[in-house]
Amino acid sequence: MPLLHRAIHARAGELAPALAAFALLLCLFGGYLMLRPVRETMGIAGGVENLQWLFSSTFVVMLLAIPAYGWLNARVPRKQFLDWVYLFFASNLLGFAWLLWRIPDPLWAARAFYVWLSVYNLFVVSLAWSLLADVFDRRQAKRLLPFIAAGASLGGLLGPLLGGLLVGRLGTAGLLVLAALLLLPTLPLRRYLMAWRGKGGAGRIGVETEPPERPVPGNPFAGISLVLGSPYLLGICAFVLLLSCTSTFLYFEQARLVAALFPDGQQQIRVFSLIDFVVQALSLLCQLFIAGRVAQRFGVGALLGVVPLLVALGFLLLALLPQFAVLAGVMVLRRVGEYAFVRPGREMLFVPLGAQEKYRAKNFIDTVVYRGGDAISAWLKALLDGIGLGAALVALGGAAVALAWSLLGWRLGSRHERTAPSATSQEVEP
């Protein structure tokens, strides 16, 4: 299929693993994005004014989960680690499905599910991207990851559509069972990708110093020490914190306005599903036709820096016109930009690094740092609302944060392009 090879920038032997990685993200994000509207509705059920408590609870649970993740990572071979984590979370989904089937509307269960799904999302997504950063070398990642990320957008496109269509028939519990079933195909896909890694991916380069048949060495808190000892990883932390801050400010405004305009719970699920559908459709188009060409021509810095700059302009527009239509447009812009450009670019930053950085430091950044940024931003937003600052001033602050986010993205991209670690210095085109 030479046309498809050219369309996704795949070279000889790369098409099948690229499609397998695409399918893995499709299943993963299809299940998660089907449940995201359910989570948003459950968050609103507890009161928009209490969302900062849910964000803080998520951060605390993340802190408790990281040592368990690190302990397991040091004992399970790297090539099998994803299977253990995904089967654990699939069993959790089935447990919540049983709980919501037996007790349909308890407020405490809604809050528990909101926190759990926020933790689930970051762990399963972070681990999937760790796997892909491990499977593909740096040159392959730059060519293929934008297309592979389109699998996440297609899954995100189908997930909200299925959720909106099936919630009336299956109920919330049925959607959770379906999401658990969608995790199962990722297991054989993972096995195929790790087998190909040694023949045509990152494992073929030179001598394998960190074989995937072994666990990732280090204590349960190794991710923290790795981050603190690396200016490069600290820069990625700052990038994630700024991303989280802008996301949280927009998220709170969206929740507040949807709660005011759409009081019915199932109507809220449909509204959130529609927003997710639009976001994923636009993301898919950008990933298939734009993101890969931008990465090839302008480098990782363009993927990381342009979207935050556009978000800063969106915040300025929101300061002038603080209306739901404008907010929805900025929210869609930010999420499309993150999924289509920022996320693939951010994952490319980890490709030249070793297994400990990919599986330990990266997970710490994607979970604790990200949710810590969420919690801090949530309380800051609540404080600003409490002292009566207008939406225009909050939007101007968001513009300043997004501008700093853009500048840091360009800098990290430039640093990545200059990096030539020994692990990748022997890279050759297949």
N, C-alpha and C positions, 0 to 999 in steps of 0.2 A: 504494500500500500504506500507507494512513494508520495502520493499527495498528502496523506495523513502524516507521514514522516516529516515532510516539509512544513506542514501547518503547525506542528507542535515542536519543531526544531529537534526532532529525535534523529540520532544516528543509528547505524547498523546495530541491531541487538537491543536497542533501548525502547522500542515501541511497546512490547509486552509488559515490561516492568512499569513503564509510565502508565499504561492502562490499568495495571493492577493497583498501583498507588492511587490513581484516580478513583477506582471502585471502592477502595478502602475508605477514603475520605467521604465518598458519596454515602455509604452506609452509616458511617459515624455521625455525620452532620445531618443526614436525613432523620435519624432518630432523635438527636438533640434538638434540632430546630422544630420538630413536631411538638416537643414538650415545652419549648421556650414560651409560647403564648400562655400555656397553662401556668408556668411559673410566674409570669408577669401578673396574671389575674389573681393568683394566690397572694402575691405581694400586695396588690391593691386591697384585697379582702381584709388584710390586717391594718389598713389605714396608711395612706401615703405619708402621713406625718411620722410614721414609725419605721419607714424604710431604712433609715440610717442604723437602726438596731439590727435589722436583718443583715446589712452589709458588715457590721461589726461582728455579728455572730459567725458569719461566713469566714471572716478573717481568723477568728479564734479557732474554728474547726480546722481551717487550713494549717494553722500552726501545730495543732495536735496530729494532723495526718502526715505531715512531712517526715517526722522521725520514723513512722511506720513504713512509709514509702522507701526511705533510705535503708532501713533494716532489710526489707525484702529485696531491694535492688542489689545488696551486697551478698545475697544468698541464692538468688535465682539466676541462671545463665541469661546473658543479655538477649539472646535470640528467642528466649521463651518468656521474658518478663512481661511483654504486652499481654500475652494470653492470661496470665495470672490476674493482672489488674482488671482486664475487661470482663473476665468471668465473675470477679468479685462485684463489679458494678452492675452487671446484668442481674445477679442475684438480689442486689439492693433494689433494683427497679421492680422486680417481681414482688418483693416484700412490701414496697409502697403501694403497688397495685392491689395487693390483698387488703392492706390497711384502708385504702380509700374506697374499696368495694364494700368492706364491712362497716365503715364509719364514713359516710359520704362527705360531710361538711364540717369536720371539727377544725376550729381555727388553729389549734396547736399543730395539727397535722399539716395544714397549709403552710405554716411558717417553717416547720421542719423540712418539708419538701422544697421550699424555696431555697433554704440554706444548702440542703444536700445537693440539689441540681446545680447550684452555683459552684460547689466543690467538684462535683462530677464532671462538669463541662471543662474546667481547666485541667484536671488530671488526665482525662482521656484524650483531649485535644493536644495537650503538651506532649504526651507520650507518643501520639501518632506522628507529630512533627519531629520528635527526637528520632523515631525510627527512620523517617525519610532522610533526615540529615545524616544518619548513619549509613544508609544504603547507597546514596548517590554522592559522588565526589563533587568538588567545587564547580568544575566546568559543567558537569551534567546538571547540577542543581540550578545553575544560572539559566540554562536552556529549558529545563523541564518543569521546575517547580511552579512557574506561573500557570502552565496547563494543568498540572496535577491539582493545584489549588482550585481549579474550576470544578473538580469533583465535589469539593466542599460546598460550592455555590449551587451545583445541581442538586445535591442532597438537601441543601437549605431551601431550594426552590420547591422540591417535592414534599419535604417534611411539613411546612406550614399548610400546603395545599391539602395533604392527607389529614392533618389535624383539624383544619376547618371543616372538611367534608365528613369526617368520621366521628367527631366529638359527640354529635347528637345520637349516633347509633351505638358506639362502643362505650361512651362515657370516658371520664378521665382515667379510670383504672385500665380500660382497654387500650388506651393510647400508651400507657406505660408498658404493658405487655408487648405491644408491637415494637416499641423502642428497644426493649431487651432482645427481641428476636433479631433486630437489625444489627446488633453488635456481633452476632455469631459469625456471619460471613467474613468479618475482618480477620478471624483467626487463620484460616487457610491462606488468605491473601498475605498476611504477615509472614507465614512460613515460606511462601514462594519468593517474596522479596528478599528475605535474608539468605535464601539459597542462591539467588541470582547475584547478591552483593559480592560474594567471593569470586564469581566468574566474570562479571562484567561491570560491577559497581565499585564502590570505594575499597572493598577488600582485595581487589586485584592489584592495587598499587603497591609495589615494593614488598616489604616484609610486614606481615600482619602482627603488629605489636600488641594489639588489644583484641584477641580473638573473641568472637561473639559466643563461643561455647562456654566462656567463663562469666561469672558475675562481674559487675562493675565494682572495683575495690573502693574502700573508704568507709568511714563511720556514718551513722544516720544524719549527721550534721555537716557532712563534707561539702554539700552545695553552698552553705553559707561561707565557709572559709575560702572556697574557690572564688566566689564572687568578691569577697573583701580583699583578696590578694591580687586582683586583676583590674587595672584601669579600664580595659576594654569591656569586661563584663559589668563593671560599675556604670559605664556609659550606657550599656543596654538596659540596666536597671532604671537609670534616669529617664531613658526613652519610654520605657513601659509605664513609669509613674506619670509622666506627662500625658501619655495616651489615655491612661485610666482616668486622670482628672477631667479631661475634656469629655470623655464618654459618660462619666457619672453625672456631670452637670446637665448634659442633654437628657440623660435617662430620667432624672428626677423631674425635669420639666415635662417630659413626655408622659410620665406616670400621672402627674398632677392634672394635666389637661385631659387625658383619656378618662380618668376617674370622674372628672366634672362633666364631660360631654356624653359619656356612654355608661350609664349606671348599671346596666344589666351585665352579669358575669359572662354569659355565653357570647353576648355582643362584644364584650371586651376581648375575648379570645379571638373572635373573627377579625376585629380591628388589628390586633397585634399580628395575626396570621397574614393579613393583607399587607401590612408594612414589611414583614419578613419576606413575603413573596416578591414584592417589588425590589427590595434590597438584593435578594439572591439572583433575580433575573438580570438586573443591571450588572451585578458582580460577575455573573457567568459570561456575559457579552464582553466585558472588559478583560477578563482572564483569557478568553479564547482569542481575542483579536488585538488587544492593546498591550497588556502587561508584559508579555514575553518580548515584544519588540522594544518596549521601553527599557527593559533590563539589558537586552543585548546591545542597544545603541548608546544608552546614557548611563548604565551601571546601576548598582544597588542604591546609591545615594539618591537617585531620582525616584525610585520606588518608595523610599523612606521619607523624602523631604517635600515632595510636591503636594501630597494629600493634606498634611497638616497646614500647609500654607493656604490651601483652599478652604479648610475648616475655619481658619482665622478670619478669612473674608466672610464666611457664612455667619460667624458670631457677630461681626460688625453689622451685617444685614439684619440679624436678629435684634441687635440693639436699636436699630431704627424702626423695625416693624415686628414687635413682639407678639406675633400671632401664631396660631396652631399650624397653619399651612406653611409658614416660613420655618417654624421649628421642625416640622416633619421633613421638609426639604433638606435642612442642615443635617438632621439625624440620618437620613438616607445617604446623603453625600459622605458623611463620616464613615458609616458602616460599609458602604460600597468601596470606598477608598481603602479602608482597613483590610477587607477581605481580598480585594483584587490586587492591591499594590503593597500595602504596608506589611501584611502578614507574610507573604512570600519573601519580601525583602528582609524582614526580621529573621526568618528561619535561615536564610542564606548566611547570616552573620555567624551562625553556629557550625556551618559545614566544615570549615577548616580546623575545628577544634577537636580535642580528644574525647573519648567515651565518657569520662567523668564530667566534662563540661556539658556534653550533649544530654546526659541522662540525670545528672545531679544538679549542676549549677543552673541549667536551663529550666528544670522543673521548679527549682526554688524561685527563679525569676517569674516564671509563668503562673505560679500559684500564690506564694506568700507575698511577693513584691506586688503583683497585680492586685490581689485582693486587699493588701494593705493600702495601696493607693486608692482603691474603691472606698474603704472605710474612712480614711482621712478626708477624702473629697466629699463623702456623704455628710459627715459632721460639719465640714466647712460650709457646704451648701445649706444645711439646716441652720447654722449660725447666721449666715447672710440673710436667709429668709426671716429668721427670728428678729433681727435688728431692723428689718424693714427696708433693706436695700432694694431698689427697683430692679426689674428684669433687665433694663438697659445697662446698668452698672455691672451686674453679674455677667452679662454677655460680653462687655468690654474686657472684664477680667479673663473670661474664657478665650478671647482673641489673643491676649498677651501670652497665655499658657500655650496656645496652639502655635504661636510664632516661635516660642522657645523650642517646642517639640519639633518644628520643621528644621530649625538650625542644627539641632542635635542629630536629626536624621541624616542630613547631608554630611555631617562630620563623621558619623559612624560608617556611612557608605564609603567615604573616601578612605577611612582606616581599613575597611575590609578589602578594598581593591589593592591596597599596598601590602596586605598581609601575605607572607609566603612561608608558612610554617613547614617544618620538615615533613610532616605527615602528608602534605599535599605537593611538596616540591617536585615529586616524581610523577605527577599526573601526566597521563597521556590520553589522547583522544582514542576511543575504541574504534 
